[in-house]
Amino acid sequence: QVQLVESGGGLVRTGESLRLACAASGRAFSNYAMGWFRQAPGKEREFVATISWSGGITYVADSVRGRFTISRNNADNTVYLQMNNLKPEDTAVYLCAATTSPGGTMAQEYSYWGQGTQVTVSS
């Protein structure tokens, strides 16, 4: 089992940047593919990005491609989401998730979830 804790959220203006971090503890972090999802009030949980266990394969949603980058540091048991050129529609709670599967875009593929960190982008 793995425990996940997100950090780095906050209130920013349109066009600014944030870097989210997700610290993992428990079983070997490098065994897990990791994902970032987000959920805005009244909306379904939305896939944002995923990264393979080694970090060699990444995939981001069309809505954030070119602005968001996912990365990981297995030595520090941490996965990151660099978010640039933020827009008001990026406002949501951002959650990280872990899976022993190869990782994908569906929330049900992930077994472990953090509590989330709030990102608010003002216009």
RAHUHU-V620997 format. One line per field, one symbol per residue. burial: # if it has 16 or more other ideal C-beta (glycine too) atoms within 10 Angstrom, else .. A space follows every 10 residues. Layout:
burial=???
This chain:
burial=.#.#.#.##. .#.....#.# ####....#. .#######.. ....###### #.#.#....# #..#...### .#.#..#### #.#..#...# #########. ..#...#.## .###.##.#. #..
